[in-house]
Amino acid sequence: MTEFDKSQWAKAEFAQGYREEADFYIIERKRLLEILKSFCRCFINNKQGINVLDLGCGDGIITHELLKMNDLLSVTLADGSEDMLHKARERLKGYKNTRFMKVSFQEMIDKNILKQNFDFIVSSLAIHHLTLDEKRALFGNIHSHLNNEGYFLNIDVVLAPTETLEQWYLSLWKEWIVERKTVLGIEGTHHEEIVRRYKDNADDKPDTLDEQLNALRVIGFKDVDCYYKYGIFSMYGGRK
Ligand SMILES: C[S@@+](CC[C@H](N)C(=O)[O-])C[C@H]1O[C@@H](n2cnc3c(N)ncnc32)[C@H](O)[C@@H]1O
């Protein structure tokens, strides 16, 4: 049994629960996608024959947004979950240059599975499932599979640097959920539970933004920065 198989993501019903609720509880998901697209317009789309890798692709939402902007992209989508890959295949069936890989991040690191380089490696809300050592190893693997001047961008939840800030960031998240419920006319307390579930879930191993930015710098990434942040939700990356 792989590390991935031991996680909740290996269960189809857990993956389905995420797909059903993600739009609702991911803070500023639409804005995150808009910033991602702006990043691509600025740094990626000005080249020809662009190869993209989407790590922990889930149902393919990130790749879909990129393809809506530029359907000439050639995209590899990787995820440990067959169920998620199935949904991604369905979602992207109209696009030709897509390739799907069932692989866990741990296998990717240990077996050096990637056989080509990419111009853009993107990930959303997946890498926080790795320990800090695994994150560092994955970042190294990403760096070695980027073409020169290629970019890595990660949208992810991060650990607050102090307990005081953590309390506030989690309150911010709850406030976001309550506001969304009001706007959408949703009742019940189930959704506030999402924050507690995140904290209690052994599969969630967030590390601080500083640790992750430093890891990227040590590996040799340039232009490393946090490009957006709202509480624990962040977007960061760098250039090879
Ligand atoms: C929260 S979902 C995010 C999906 C999508 N990127 C999005 O933004 O909606 C996390 C995804 O990471 C995948 N994942 C989690 N741990 C993984 C691992 N160790 N190796 C590969 N994929 C993993 C899950 O199967 C799931 O599809």
PDBQT file of the ligand as one rigid body, heavy atoms in Angstrom, charges set to zero:
ROOT
HETATM    1  C1  LIG A 301      -7.791  19.348  -2.509  1.00  0.00    +0.000 C 
HETATM    2  S1  LIG A 301      -7.639  18.384  -3.962  1.00  0.00    +0.000 S 
HETATM    3  C2  LIG A 301      -7.168  19.618  -5.146  1.00  0.00    +0.000 C 
HETATM    4  C3  LIG A 301      -7.570  19.247  -6.542  1.00  0.00    +0.000 C 
HETATM    5  C4  LIG A 301      -7.376  20.362  -7.577  1.00  0.00    +0.000 C 
HETATM    6  N1  LIG A 301      -5.975  20.632  -7.796  1.00  0.00    +0.000 N 
HETATM    7  C5  LIG A 301      -8.109  21.610  -7.145  1.00  0.00    +0.000 C 
HETATM    8  O1  LIG A 301      -7.491  22.664  -7.006  1.00  0.00    +0.000 OA
HETATM    9  O2  LIG A 301      -9.353  21.533  -6.971  1.00  0.00    +0.000 OA
HETATM   10  C6  LIG A 301      -6.116  17.530  -3.665  1.00  0.00    +0.000 C 
HETATM   11  C7  LIG A 301      -5.739  16.580  -4.782  1.00  0.00    +0.000 C 
HETATM   12  O3  LIG A 301      -4.428  16.090  -4.530  1.00  0.00    +0.000 OA
HETATM   13  C8  LIG A 301      -4.406  14.696  -4.719  1.00  0.00    +0.000 C 
HETATM   14  N2  LIG A 301      -3.377  14.175  -3.813  1.00  0.00    +0.000 N 
HETATM   15  C9  LIG A 301      -3.359  14.227  -2.471  1.00  0.00    +0.000 A 
HETATM   16  N3  LIG A 301      -2.245  13.661  -1.982  1.00  0.00    +0.000 NA
HETATM   17  C10 LIG A 301      -1.538  13.226  -3.057  1.00  0.00    +0.000 A 
HETATM   18  C11 LIG A 301      -0.313  12.540  -3.210  1.00  0.00    +0.000 A 
HETATM   19  N4  LIG A 301       0.422  12.200  -2.153  1.00  0.00    +0.000 N 
HETATM   20  N5  LIG A 301       0.104  12.231  -4.458  1.00  0.00    +0.000 NA
HETATM   21  C12 LIG A 301      -0.648  12.584  -5.537  1.00  0.00    +0.000 A 
HETATM   22  N6  LIG A 301      -1.827  13.215  -5.464  1.00  0.00    +0.000 NA
HETATM   23  C13 LIG A 301      -2.267  13.550  -4.231  1.00  0.00    +0.000 A 
HETATM   24  C14 LIG A 301      -5.802  14.225  -4.374  1.00  0.00    +0.000 C 
HETATM   25  O4  LIG A 301      -6.121  12.986  -4.968  1.00  0.00    +0.000 OA
HETATM   26  C15 LIG A 301      -6.647  15.366  -4.882  1.00  0.00    +0.000 C 
HETATM   27  O5  LIG A 301      -7.041  15.181  -6.208  1.00  0.00    +0.000 OA
ENDROOT
TORSDOF 0
